[in-house]
């Protein structure tokens, strides 16, 4: 009977139940459970299995730049990172409140890593997250305009609870990119959260965006409800390279 039950669980893709029940049978622990306890254990196992699969699916679909976790962030005093503030980001209340995060600092300082870590944490709490290098996103949307899929792409971005835009400001925006960025930010204003990373200080973003009126509108919607992380110190990438060579 147990063999038949396991086979039915497998065919119905009740993988959490299958794994727990098989483990109990193999270890001879089935008799230690009452009927109620066994049912509860199997249901909880299936719940956990499906939740874990959902989180992994969300993380895969987000396409993060780094596989990064909050516990891996270095809190060196010279990096200007407030541990308590970053840990608060980990509970993702900022997403529930539709707030933004702006992370600035020199190249290699760890901006993308921290953004990815917050994104991974958001996925684990059930939020839909999507990550883009902003230059690649703009190129993708330009192609979408040409082939007629633009509205569909923008709607897909809007459906995510958290949008991560990495490497903002590497090059000035042209008129088409300004309009597309404005549309994305406007669609998300008050309805979703955005994390933006940039090597360029916020004070210089007007020059990157290029047109005063649109720049005012974009920055007002981003910065007004934004938490700011201004990273300092040496390049983490350079430190890692030196450490690798020394080993």
BELBELFEN-V529225 format. One record per residue. PHI is phi in whole degrees, 0 to 359 (none if undefined). OMEGA is omega in degrees with one decimal (none if undefined). NEAR is the number of other ideal C-beta (glycine too) atoms within 12 Angstrom. Layout:
phi->(PHI & PHI)
omega->(OMEGA & OMEGA)
near->(NEAR & NEAR)
//
This chain:
phi->(none & 299 & 297 & 295 & 296 & 299 & 295 & 295 & 300 & 296 & 293 & 276 & 60 & 271 & 292 & 294 & 298 & 301 & 297 & 292 & 294 & 296 & 298 & 296 & 294 & 298 & 269 & 73 & 262 & 298 & 285 & 281 & 261 & 284 & 301 & 296 & 295 & 295 & 299 & 299 & 296 & 293 & 295 & 297 & 297 & 293 & 300 & 297 & 299 & 292 & 296 & 296 & 294 & 296 & 298 & 296 & 295 & 298 & 295 & 294 & 292 & 292 & 59 & 296 & 290 & 233 & 273 & 233 & 228 & 303 & 293 & 267 & 289 & 273 & 255 & 300 & 298 & 279 & 270 & 63 & 248 & 274 & 304 & 297 & 295 & 294 & 294 & 293 & 299 & 293 & 274 & 61 & 299 & 299 & 288 & 301 & 266 & 58 & 262 & 249 & 231 & 244 & 243 & 238 & 157 & 291 & 298 & 80 & 281 & 112 & 297 & 294 & 296 & 295 & 299 & 294 & 297 & 296 & 297 & 300 & 296 & 298 & 300 & 295 & 263 & 93 & 274 & 273 & 233 & 221 & 243 & 218 & 288 & 295 & 294 & 291 & 297 & 299 & 296 & 297 & 289 & 296 & 295 & 296 & 298 & 289 & 261 & 87 & 256 & 299 & 300 & 296 & 294 & 295 & 296 & 296 & 297 & 297 & 289 & 275 & 291 & 226 & 249 & 252 & 251 & 261 & 61 & 292 & 94 & 295 & 211 & 299 & 273 & 276 & 301 & 293 & 295 & 301 & 295 & 291 & 297 & 300 & 295 & 297 & 295 & 297 & 298 & 270 & 300 & 78 & 234 & 198 & 252 & 226 & 251 & 239 & 249 & 202 & 281 & 265 & 301 & 304 & 299 & 259 & 292 & 302 & 293 & 292 & 290 & 99 & 242 & 303 & 295 & 292 & 300 & 301 & 294 & 295 & 292 & 299 & 282 & 276 & 281 & 304 & 242 & 250 & 273 & 245 & 242 & 250 & 285 & 226 & 101 & 284 & 296 & 292 & 296 & 293 & 298 & 296 & 293 & 296 & 296 & 295 & 292 & 290 & 273)
omega->(179.5 & 179.3 & 178.8 & 179.1 & 177.9 & -179.6 & 178.0 & 176.7 & -179.7 & -178.7 & 177.8 & 179.5 & 172.2 & -168.6 & 178.0 & 177.1 & -178.3 & -177.6 & -177.4 & -178.9 & 179.3 & 178.6 & 179.3 & 179.3 & -177.7 & -178.2 & 179.3 & -175.8 & -175.2 & -177.1 & 180.0 & -178.8 & 166.0 & 179.4 & -179.8 & -179.8 & 179.9 & 178.6 & -179.5 & -179.8 & -178.9 & 179.6 & 178.6 & 179.1 & 179.2 & 177.8 & -179.0 & -179.8 & -178.8 & 177.8 & 179.9 & 178.2 & 178.8 & 179.0 & 179.9 & 177.4 & 178.5 & -179.9 & 178.7 & -179.1 & -179.6 & 178.7 & 179.2 & 176.8 & -179.3 & 168.2 & -169.8 & -179.5 & -175.9 & -177.2 & -176.5 & -179.0 & 178.5 & -177.9 & 175.8 & -176.5 & -177.4 & 179.1 & 178.8 & 177.0 & 176.3 & -177.2 & -177.5 & 179.5 & -179.1 & 177.9 & 175.6 & 175.0 & -178.7 & 177.3 & 173.0 & 173.4 & 180.0 & 176.8 & 177.6 & -178.6 & -179.5 & 178.8 & -178.5 & 173.6 & 176.2 & -178.6 & 179.9 & -179.8 & -176.6 & -177.6 & 177.3 & -173.5 & 176.7 & -178.1 & -177.6 & 179.4 & -179.2 & 178.1 & 179.1 & 179.5 & 177.6 & 178.3 & 177.0 & 179.9 & 178.7 & 177.0 & -178.2 & 178.9 & 172.9 & 179.3 & 175.2 & -173.9 & 173.3 & -176.1 & 175.3 & 158.0 & -171.1 & 178.4 & 178.2 & 177.8 & -179.9 & 177.9 & 179.6 & -178.7 & 175.8 & 176.9 & -179.9 & 176.1 & -176.8 & -175.6 & 174.0 & -177.7 & -174.0 & -177.9 & 178.9 & -179.1 & -179.6 & 178.2 & 178.7 & 178.0 & -176.8 & -177.4 & -177.7 & 178.8 & -178.6 & 174.6 & 176.2 & 177.3 & -173.7 & 174.2 & 175.0 & 172.9 & 177.7 & 174.5 & -179.7 & 179.2 & 172.4 & -174.7 & -178.5 & 179.1 & 177.3 & -178.6 & -179.1 & 178.1 & 178.5 & -179.4 & 179.9 & -178.3 & 179.0 & 179.9 & -175.0 & -174.5 & -179.9 & -177.3 & -178.9 & -178.9 & 179.4 & 170.1 & 178.5 & 174.0 & -177.9 & 171.1 & -174.0 & 176.9 & -178.5 & -179.0 & -179.2 & -177.4 & 176.9 & -179.6 & -179.5 & -178.8 & 166.4 & -178.0 & -167.8 & -175.9 & 179.8 & 178.4 & 177.7 & -177.6 & -179.3 & -175.9 & 177.7 & -178.1 & -179.6 & -168.8 & -173.6 & -179.7 & -174.9 & 166.7 & -175.0 & 171.3 & 179.6 & -174.0 & 178.9 & 175.8 & -178.3 & 176.8 & 177.2 & 178.8 & -179.9 & 177.9 & -179.7 & 179.5 & 178.8 & 179.9 & -179.7 & 179.9 & -179.1 & 178.5 & none)
near->(10 & 17 & 13 & 11 & 21 & 25 & 15 & 16 & 25 & 18 & 13 & 14 & 15 & 24 & 23 & 26 & 31 & 26 & 23 & 31 & 33 & 24 & 18 & 24 & 22 & 13 & 13 & 11 & 16 & 23 & 12 & 12 & 19 & 11 & 11 & 10 & 17 & 23 & 16 & 16 & 25 & 30 & 19 & 17 & 26 & 25 & 19 & 19 & 23 & 20 & 19 & 20 & 17 & 20 & 25 & 17 & 16 & 29 & 31 & 17 & 20 & 35 & 24 & 32 & 26 & 27 & 19 & 28 & 21 & 28 & 15 & 18 & 33 & 24 & 21 & 17 & 11 & 15 & 29 & 23 & 31 & 19 & 19 & 11 & 23 & 31 & 19 & 21 & 37 & 26 & 20 & 30 & 21 & 31 & 36 & 17 & 20 & 24 & 30 & 39 & 41 & 36 & 44 & 34 & 33 & 24 & 21 & 21 & 33 & 38 & 43 & 36 & 36 & 44 & 48 & 34 & 39 & 46 & 49 & 37 & 37 & 40 & 37 & 25 & 27 & 21 & 34 & 29 & 39 & 36 & 40 & 37 & 27 & 37 & 23 & 19 & 32 & 32 & 20 & 27 & 31 & 22 & 17 & 22 & 21 & 13 & 13 & 10 & 16 & 23 & 17 & 16 & 28 & 27 & 16 & 22 & 35 & 24 & 20 & 33 & 31 & 43 & 41 & 47 & 42 & 34 & 29 & 41 & 32 & 20 & 20 & 22 & 31 & 19 & 16 & 22 & 33 & 28 & 26 & 34 & 42 & 29 & 27 & 36 & 38 & 23 & 24 & 34 & 27 & 16 & 24 & 33 & 40 & 48 & 49 & 44 & 43 & 38 & 28 & 29 & 21 & 29 & 17 & 18 & 32 & 25 & 18 & 31 & 35 & 25 & 23 & 14 & 15 & 28 & 27 & 19 & 23 & 38 & 31 & 21 & 30 & 35 & 26 & 19 & 25 & 30 & 29 & 28 & 36 & 28 & 36 & 20 & 22 & 21 & 21 & 31 & 19 & 17 & 20 & 17 & 14 & 14 & 11 & 10 & 9 & 8 & 7)
//
